[in-house]
Amino acid sequence: MLTPHPDHTAIVITDPHNDFLSPGGKGYHLTKETIEKYHTLHNLELLLRTAFHKGYQLFISPHYIYPHDYQWQMTGAEQQMLLHLRVYQKQNAYTPPSPGGDWVPALKPFILDRRTVVATAHKVASPQTNDLVYQLRQHRKENVILAGVLSNVCVESHMRDLIENGFQTAVVYDATATISERDFQAAVTNYHAFSSGTWTTQQAIHFM
């Protein structure tokens, strides 16, 4: 079992953008049911507030789609969904995101803190296409407490990739959300199968 400590444990949040987490977001109609059922937004804020109070460092793995990404020739179902919804919009790496691509307001104070590391954008679902693993290693983190969206896509893909890269990883499952209860439960099943801990937010706080 993972034993967290601020010196060697990171809090990693995938895609804390408005598009899937805030009312009015382009994908919120898909995630609204699980967000409300599991109190995802409240739990994310509580997790980050506790982590900051206890001295844990936050790492963000964002997801942005640039205009040239619409020219992709080899896309799967998840990429096609994101392109169709036009979520996570950004003109380029140097411009502000669209309102939907901006950070969830309740989480912004933690994300904009000077200690927080915002990785480069991942392009499909895992951190294989960004610098999250490099940033974690440069900050001497060995363990990860993971949450965010979508439960069975980016969160699960991050979990698997981080474990493959040698990080002991726990997932805070009620601080995640996805587009259906079936997908949520599928993700939780795989969290149990692979991770070093499948925790509620209250359990994570207790262990921290």
Secondary structure, DSSP 4 states (H G I P E B T S, - for coil): -----TTTEEEEEE--BHHHHSTT-TTHHHHHHHHHHHTHHHHHHHHHHHHHHTTPEEEEE-B-B-GGGGG-SS--HHHHHHHHHT-SBBSSTTSPBPGGGSBPGGGHHHHTSTT-EEPPPBSSSSGGGSSHHHHHHHTT--EEEEEEE-IIIIIHHHHHHHHHTT-EEEEEEEEEE-S-HHHHHHHHHHHHHH-SEEE-HHHHHHH-
